């Protein structure tokens, strides 16, 4: 990812670092969010399946972005959606 962000999208070194920090940041946000507490009527496996589908759609969208200002928040959203602690 670092090579792609640096050579293709021309992100700076700190921006690439922030892109790598999204997993830690997103997971901490997700642990505190509603997505991590499926109700009794919504099975955990269904929540995990939905999170995987949503995560795939978000990752596809991330691949179309070229500016860091749009790339970073969507990547945070992806990290929140695919938080493995929430399954």
C-alpha positions as a Markdown table, in Angstrom:
| # | Residue | x | y | z |
|---|---|---|---|---|
| 1 | Unk | 0.0 | 0.0 | 0.0 |
| 2 | Unk | 2.8 | 2.4 | 0.8 |
| 3 | Unk | 4.4 | 2.1 | -2.6 |
| 4 | Unk | 1.0 | 2.6 | -4.3 |
| 5 | Unk | 0.1 | 5.7 | -2.2 |
| 6 | Unk | 3.6 | 7.2 | -2.7 |
| 7 | Unk | 4.2 | 6.6 | -6.4 |
| 8 | Unk | 0.8 | 6.5 | -7.9 |
| 9 | Unk | -1.3 | 8.9 | -5.7 |
| 10 | Unk | 1.7 | 11.0 | -4.7 |
| 11 | Unk | 0.9 | 11.1 | -1.0 |
| 12 | Unk | 3.5 | 12.4 | 1.4 |
| 13 | Unk | 5.3 | 10.3 | 4.0 |
| 14 | Unk | 3.1 | 11.5 | 6.9 |
| 15 | Unk | 0.0 | 10.9 | 4.8 |
| 16 | Unk | 1.1 | 7.3 | 4.2 |
| 17 | Unk | 1.8 | 6.9 | 7.9 |
| 18 | Unk | -1.7 | 8.1 | 8.7 |
| 19 | Unk | -3.1 | 5.7 | 6.2 |
| 20 | Unk | -1.4 | 2.8 | 8.0 |
| 21 | Unk | -2.7 | 4.2 | 11.3 |
| 22 | Unk | -6.3 | 3.8 | 10.2 |
| 23 | Unk | -6.6 | 0.2 | 11.4 |
| 24 | Unk | -5.7 | 1.1 | 15.0 |
| 25 | Unk | -7.8 | 4.2 | 15.0 |
| 26 | Unk | -10.8 | 2.5 | 13.3 |
| 27 | Unk | -10.7 | -0.5 | 15.6 |
| 28 | Unk | -10.7 | 1.7 | 18.7 |
| 29 | Unk | -13.7 | 3.7 | 17.3 |
| 30 | Unk | -15.5 | 0.6 | 16.3 |
| 31 | Unk | -15.1 | -1.0 | 19.8 |
| 32 | Unk | -16.9 | 1.9 | 21.3 |
| 33 | Unk | -19.6 | 2.1 | 18.6 |
| 34 | Unk | -23.0 | 0.4 | 18.2 |
| 35 | Unk | -21.6 | -1.9 | 15.5 |
| 36 | Unk | -19.9 | -4.0 | 18.1 |
| 37 | Unk | -23.0 | -5.0 | 20.1 |
| 38 | Unk | -25.3 | -7.1 | 18.0 |
| 39 | Unk | -28.7 | -7.5 | 19.6 |
| 40 | Unk | -30.2 | -10.9 | 20.4 |
| 41 | Unk | -32.4 | -10.7 | 17.4 |
| 42 | Unk | -29.4 | -10.2 | 15.1 |
| 43 | Unk | -27.0 | -13.1 | 15.3 |
| 44 | Unk | -23.3 | -12.5 | 15.5 |
| 45 | Unk | -22.7 | -14.5 | 12.3 |
| 46 | Unk | -25.1 | -12.3 | 10.4 |
| 47 | Unk | -23.4 | -9.2 | 11.8 |
| 48 | Unk | -20.0 | -10.5 | 10.7 |
| 49 | Unk | -21.4 | -11.3 | 7.2 |
| 50 | Unk | -22.9 | -7.9 | 6.8 |
| 51 | Unk | -19.7 | -6.3 | 8.0 |
| 52 | Unk | -17.7 | -8.2 | 5.4 |
| 53 | Unk | -20.1 | -7.1 | 2.6 |
| 54 | Unk | -20.0 | -3.5 | 3.8 |
| 55 | Unk | -16.2 | -3.6 | 4.2 |
| 56 | Unk | -15.8 | -5.0 | 0.6 |
| 57 | Unk | -18.0 | -2.2 | -0.8 |
| 58 | Unk | -16.1 | 0.4 | 1.2 |
| 59 | Unk | -12.7 | -1.0 | 0.0 |
| 60 | Unk | -13.8 | -0.8 | -3.6 |
| 61 | Unk | -14.8 | 2.8 | -3.1 |
| 62 | Unk | -11.4 | 3.6 | -1.4 |
| 63 | Unk | -9.7 | 2.2 | -4.5 |
| 64 | Unk | -11.3 | 4.9 | -6.6 |
| 65 | Unk | -10.2 | 7.9 | -4.4 |
| 66 | Unk | -7.2 | 10.0 | -5.3 |
| 67 | Unk | -7.1 | 12.8 | -2.8 |
| 68 | Unk | -6.0 | 12.2 | 0.8 |
| 69 | Unk | -8.8 | 14.4 | 2.2 |
| 70 | Unk | -11.4 | 11.9 | 0.9 |
| 71 | Unk | -9.2 | 8.8 | 1.2 |
| 72 | Unk | -8.4 | 9.0 | 4.9 |
| 73 | Unk | -12.0 | 9.2 | 6.4 |
| 74 | Unk | -13.3 | 6.4 | 4.1 |
| 75 | Unk | -10.4 | 4.2 | 5.1 |
| 76 | Unk | -11.2 | 4.9 | 8.8 |
| 77 | Unk | -14.8 | 3.8 | 8.0 |
| 78 | Unk | -13.5 | 0.6 | 6.4 |
| 79 | Unk | -11.4 | -0.1 | 9.5 |
| 80 | Unk | -14.5 | 0.4 | 11.7 |
| 81 | Unk | -16.6 | -1.9 | 9.5 |
| 82 | Unk | -14.1 | -4.7 | 9.5 |
| 83 | Unk | -13.1 | -4.6 | 13.1 |
| 84 | Unk | -12.4 | -8.2 | 14.1 |
| 85 | Unk | -13.0 | -7.5 | 17.8 |
| 86 | Unk | -16.6 | -6.9 | 16.9 |
| 87 | Unk | -17.3 | -10.4 | 15.6 |
